[in-house]
Amino acid sequence: MTCKGICIRHKAQKPVGSGRYVSGQKRCQICEIFIKWDGLWCPCCGYRLRTKPRNLKYKAKLRARKVNDVEPILTVPIS
């Protein structure tokens, strides 16, 4: 499993104002880049993509942001 250079086509730019994982980007540990890809496996090397941060501080930020996004949906009254 080595980088073949295919992942460069899917390389993602850093989003302004939000985190990479929140915006749907995933990281390949072998290719060492963030990519915009729908699958769980890297299109280049076949390694599993990381969809969540490893750092405790950034995990907490991601959880807080997801809770804030879900909360307004739950408070809508059903008629």
C-alpha positions, 0 to 999 in steps of 0.5 A: 500500500503506497501512494500512487498519486491518484489522490492529488485529483481529489485533494481538498482545499481547507475550508474557511470558517469551519473544520475539515471533518465538519465539511466532509473531508477525509484524511489518508494517513498513507498519502498524508492529505485531506481529500474530498471523497464519498467512500471509506477507502482511499482511491489511491492506496486503498487505505482506510480514510480517517473521518474523525479527528484524533486529538481530544480537543478537536473531537470535542469541537466536532461533537459540539458542532454536530449537536448544534446542527441537530438541535434545531431540527429536534425542536420543530413542532410536529402538527 
